[in-house]
Structures are given as structure tokens and as C-alpha cells.
């Protein structure tokens, strides 16, 4: 199926590894011109070095999206290099996980910076430019922690919940101007963030990380964790012409673990 993404300009944040990098590869495979954004130049260089499509329209931009000036610089650089942005995939920012007795007020502030504002800053810049051109798609990689509270993921879960509201609100506000905004809520996915969560839970419970991982998988009806590539395929669909009537959707990808609507 032709998803209509050939030669589209796509910016993927948090794209030096994990779900973000998988999204970048998936869009590049569809023929898009892709800019990957991350705070770490070293991680970006490693991602480009490992990408078979790095020589075919993929560029890397180092920027800390918690800072609005850095977000503006990154977006401006992507536009100069690749042209007006057709698709923005927000996957940057990971709020730290804490056992409750290690949590402080600063942890709540840090989570909003790391997860919420690192999405809002590029979105605010890109959505207005898309609206002026009358087309565009934004996909936010959020997380089920915003729907199902976890004792070790309270600040990050609160940031995720805020992002979900921002997603559906922006979708309604910008639909008349041709811009679609959707979100994906991954559950436990095979990335380094899972290991961080397991480490925090191990400190809280005293159980081994291997045992906690086994129990995690047993709670998932599909019997396993998801992969970044599986998340990426849904992100590509949501950004494509095949999803032209999908906006304001929050799509769970947790193997049917969270029985919520």
C-alpha cells in the first residue's frame, strides 16, 4: 500500500534510540525525508552510523527540547535542510521513575519539563506552520502511564495525562485548518526505559529485576512486551494519507493489558 509519504518532510524527536529511532527508520523506508532530533550528538551520530538510510535524506539535529529556544533552532534547521514539515513525531523525553519515598516536588517539575514541554515546544512551532499551509500530521508517543497510575511513575504519568489532553484539544482546534493530531500510548516496550522502571520497582519491592520482568509479561494478555518497530508502524499509519479521517485519537498499544476505555 502506498501511504503517500514519499518525499514528505518528517521530524522525529527523541530519535537517537528506542521508539523514536524505530519511527525514523519506518518513515525513511516509506521514502520520507527525515530529521532525527535528540539532546546527545554522540547518540545521534551512532544512530546515523547504524542506519542503512542515513545517506538517503536523513539528517540529525542535536537540541534540548526542554528549552524553547533550542526547539526553535531545531525546527528551523530541519526546515532549511529538508523543507516545510509535513509530519512531526514527538518521542523525546523520559520522566524518571521513583519509588514514592524517593519522590520530591522537584521530581514533578522535572517530569513536566522532560515529557510535557519537550513535546509542547516543537508542537507549538510546527502546528502553526502546518495550519498556515493547510495540511500536516502530528503523532505524539505518550504512554499508558497517563491512564493507569503506577506508584513508581507518578510524575511521568501526570505528564502523559497532560499530553493526552493537549493532543485531543489541539486536534479539535486545528482540524478546520487541515492538521491532524493523534497519540499512541505504548505499554511496556522493549527499550531502556523498561529497565529503568524495573530498577525503581526492584528498589521499592526488594524483588529481582528478572522476576519483576517475568511478572510484567505474565500480566500482558498477549504474553510479551511490544517492540519499538510495532509502535513505529502505527505512527507511520497515523501520519499517512491512509489515516486522513483520524484525528484526536489516543491509541493504546499495551497488548490489551489495561482494560480501560
Phi and psi in degrees as a GROMACS rama.xvg file:
@    title "Ramachandran Plot"
@    xaxis  label "Phi"
@    yaxis  label "Psi"
@TYPE xy
-82.3815  114.405  UNK-2
-87.0318  0.952324  UNK-3
72.253  27.7876  UNK-4
-105.332  -1.25014  UNK-5
-60.0214  129.13  UNK-6
65.54  9.11649  UNK-7
-74.0369  148.534  UNK-8
-92.1717  123.017  UNK-9
-123.998  130.406  UNK-10
-111.125  126.943  UNK-11
-119.576  119.96  UNK-12
-91.9444  158.293  UNK-13
60.4694  36.6821  UNK-14
-104.079  16.6738  UNK-15
-85.5003  -9.98728  UNK-16
-166.429  174.089  UNK-17
62.384  -142.793  UNK-18
-63.0784  -40.4  UNK-19
-59.8772  -45.4363  UNK-20
-65.8092  -39.5908  UNK-21
-61.6762  -38.5888  UNK-22
-64.0277  -43.784  UNK-23
-58.8995  -44.8952  UNK-24
-63.8187  -39.9775  UNK-25
-66.2472  -41.0971  UNK-26
-68.4897  -40.3528  UNK-27
-61.7254  -36.4065  UNK-28
-64.8464  -23.7328  UNK-29
-87.839  2.65875  UNK-30
92.0924  10.2423  UNK-31
-78.9139  156.745  UNK-32
-89.9394  123.477  UNK-33
-121.075  131.014  UNK-34
-108.544  124.905  UNK-35
-103.142  136.352  UNK-36
-123.933  136.22  UNK-37
-158.761  159.915  UNK-38
-68.5943  -32.9159  UNK-39
-96.455  114.83  UNK-40
-63.3444  -38.0276  UNK-41
-62.3378  -43.9413  UNK-42
-65.7513  -37.8748  UNK-43
-63.7683  -44.6848  UNK-44
-61.3229  -39.8399  UNK-45
-65.1678  -38.9181  UNK-46
-65.6273  -43.3385  UNK-47
-65.2164  -39.7376  UNK-48
-63.9717  -28.7842  UNK-49
-93.1314  -3.60806  UNK-50
-94.5027  124.326  UNK-51
-68.9757  -11.9534  UNK-52
-108.382  10.4418  UNK-53
-62.3028  -26.1478  UNK-54
-88.3902  1.23436  UNK-55
-118.64  61.8193  UNK-56
87.528  13.0787  UNK-57
-103.445  128.284  UNK-58
-124.219  162.939  UNK-59
-123.514  137.942  UNK-60
-131.04  123.014  UNK-61
-90.7592  124.753  UNK-62
-162.474  144.319  UNK-63
-96.0878  102.849  UNK-64
-73.5369  -6.06411  UNK-65
-65.1161  -27.0275  UNK-66
-94.8697  124.832  UNK-67
-65.3136  -33.2896  UNK-68
-67.5734  -35.9036  UNK-69
-69.3469  -37.874  UNK-70
-61.9793  -43.5885  UNK-71
-63.6827  -41.9935  UNK-72
-61.4487  -43.0193  UNK-73
-64.294  -44.3636  UNK-74
-65.5996  -43.911  UNK-75
-60.2212  -41.1948  UNK-76
-65.9368  -40.8083  UNK-77
-63.0314  -42.3525  UNK-78
-65.4562  -41.862  UNK-79
-62.0797  -38.9517  UNK-80
-81.1155  -37.7627  UNK-81
-120.346  -13.3329  UNK-82
103.454  176.367  UNK-83
-53.6585  142.456  UNK-84
-81.0093  123.89  UNK-85
-92.2693  -32.9039  UNK-86
-138.351  132.845  UNK-87
-118.796  124.442  UNK-88
-112.945  115.677  UNK-89
-93.209  114.596  UNK-90
-136.594  13.8154  UNK-91
-81.5434  159.796  UNK-92
84.0692  125.139  UNK-93
-133.48  114.067  UNK-94
-71.1102  136.454  UNK-95
-64.3659  150.969  UNK-96
-105.255  140.089  UNK-97
-137.05  141.948  UNK-98
-61.0139  147.35  UNK-99
-54.3548  -35.3181  UNK-100
-77.7216  -5.27095  UNK-101
-99.2139  -3.3299  UNK-102
-82.1425  139.966  UNK-103
-130.684  170.854  UNK-104
-58.7944  -35.5199  UNK-105
-62.64  -34.4096  UNK-106
-61.3383  -37.1077  UNK-107
-66.7611  -43.8834  UNK-108
-61.7539  -44.7626  UNK-109
-61.9015  -37.9124  UNK-110
-65.5257  -41.346  UNK-111
-65.5893  -39.58  UNK-112
-63.0282  -50.7255  UNK-113
-68.0645  -39.4166  UNK-114
-106.218  -41.3462  UNK-115
-83.0402  -56.9235  UNK-116
-72.0594  -25.0323  UNK-117
-68.04  -17.8064  UNK-118
-92.6264  -42.999  UNK-119
-66.5849  -38.7102  UNK-120
-60.7058  -53.4123  UNK-121
-68.1147  -33.7261  UNK-122
-61.8533  -44.5448  UNK-123
-59.7976  -36.9807  UNK-124
-73.2527  -44.0338  UNK-125
-77.8593  -40.0162  UNK-126
-64.2429  -34.2899  UNK-127
-70.6419  -38.3277  UNK-128
-67.8721  -39.5359  UNK-129
-60.8555  -45.0784  UNK-130
-61.193  -38.611  UNK-131
-64.6403  -29.8294  UNK-132
-91.345  -11.7845  UNK-133
82.9505  17.3949  UNK-134
-165.452  157.552  UNK-135
153.224  161.921  UNK-136
-140.655  136.957  UNK-137
-123.428  132.84  UNK-138
-123.835  120.28  UNK-139
-100.974  123.237  UNK-140
-88.6713  104.984  UNK-141
-104.189  -93.2152  UNK-142
148.184  144.149  UNK-143
-67.293  -12.9344  UNK-144
-61.853  -15.8983  UNK-145
-82.8745  -9.70621  UNK-146
-110.989  -32.7597  UNK-147
-121.396  111.353  UNK-148
-70.0628  135.553  UNK-149
-119.194  135.454  UNK-150
-58.6959  -25.036  UNK-151
-99.492  7.38855  UNK-152
-138.632  36.8457  UNK-153
-70.5218  -49.4651  UNK-154
-63.2743  -43.4016  UNK-155
-66.039  -37.6446  UNK-156
-63.9873  -39.5342  UNK-157
-63.7015  -40.2396  UNK-158
-64.4171  -39.5157  UNK-159
-62.853  -42.693  UNK-160
-62.2779  -40.9204  UNK-161
-63.0735  -38.6341  UNK-162
-66.1844  -36.6832  UNK-163
-63.327  -43.5814  UNK-164
-64.0919  -42.0489  UNK-165
-61.8438  -38.0459  UNK-166
-61.0955  -52.4451  UNK-167
-71.2643  -32.1151  UNK-168
-67.0411  -44.8383  UNK-169
-66.4513  -35.1102  UNK-170
-59.4565  -45.39  UNK-171
-68.1687  -39.1377  UNK-172
-68.9091  -36.4597  UNK-173
-106.253  -2.55325  UNK-174
-56.9652  -42.244  UNK-175
-62.1005  -16.8364  UNK-176
-103.811  12.5181  UNK-177
86.1741  13.054  UNK-178
-108.566  129.389  UNK-179
-104.958  140.214  UNK-180
-132.859  123.352  UNK-181
-136.063  167.563  UNK-182
-136.834  151.035  UNK-183
-116.322  133.895  UNK-184
-109.517  90.1238  UNK-185
-67.5641  145.571  UNK-186
-88.4117  -145.116  UNK-187
-66.841  122.121  UNK-188
-128.167  148.35  UNK-189
-73.5732  76.5936  UNK-190
-134.477  175.251  UNK-191
-64.4268  -22.2436  UNK-192
-66.5738  -31.3864  UNK-193
-62.1867  -43.6188  UNK-194
-62.7116  -37.7001  UNK-195
-63.6633  -42.619  UNK-196
-64.4568  -40.7324  UNK-197
-63.5258  -39.0897  UNK-198
-64.2696  -41.9094  UNK-199
-64.9308  -42.0328  UNK-200
-67.9045  -34.2878  UNK-201
-63.6126  -39.3696  UNK-202
-66.2999  -34.0848  UNK-203
-75.8505  -38.689  UNK-204
-100.921  -21.6271  UNK-205
82.0296  2.6238  UNK-206
-87.7376  154.778  UNK-207
-70.0654  148.072  UNK-208
-61.0428  -36.8067  UNK-209
-63.4891  -39.4819  UNK-210
-68.0489  -39.8994  UNK-211
-64.4454  -39.5711  UNK-212
-63.0467  -42.6501  UNK-213
-60.2263  -45.0379  UNK-214
-65.0756  -37.2841  UNK-215
-59.8306  -46.0857  UNK-216
-67.0396  -33.5094  UNK-217
-68.4699  -23.6792  UNK-218
-82.9041  -9.17271  UNK-219
-93.6364  119.399  UNK-220
-55.0939  -35.0275  UNK-221
-75.6565  -7.81828  UNK-222
82.1663  9.44853  UNK-223
-158.352  166.647  UNK-224
-79.9371  155.584  UNK-225
-76.2018  171.022  UNK-226
-116.026  154.109  UNK-227
-56.8659  -35.6038  UNK-228
-65.3082  -33.8202  UNK-229
-67.5571  -39.9487  UNK-230
-63.8087  -42.3869  UNK-231
-61.2823  -37.5627  UNK-232
-64.2003  -35.6098  UNK-233
-72.6646  -37.3507  UNK-234
-60.6171  -42.8792  UNK-235
-61.443  -44.5364  UNK-236
-60.0633  -47.7937  UNK-237
-61.831  -31.3108  UNK-238
-83.7248  -10.8244  UNK-239
-91.6626  169.354  UNK-240
-64.7916  -21.5997  UNK-241
-65.264  -20.9088  UNK-242
-108.911  33.9846  UNK-243
-63.7794  -17.4611  UNK-244
-112.239  18.5486  UNK-245
-107.501  115.814  UNK-246
-154.152  144.014  UNK-247
78.3736  15.663  UNK-248
-89.3645  142.605  UNK-249
-117.685  107.546  UNK-250
-103.403  116.716  UNK-251
-77.3076  139.521  UNK-252
-134.843  75.3115  UNK-253
-129.82  19.8079  UNK-254
66.6191  25.9038  UNK-255
71.2104  22.9732  UNK-256
-72.3926  -43.2389  UNK-257
-90.8695  111.056  UNK-258
-86.5338  68.7307  UNK-259
-131.542  159.075  UNK-260
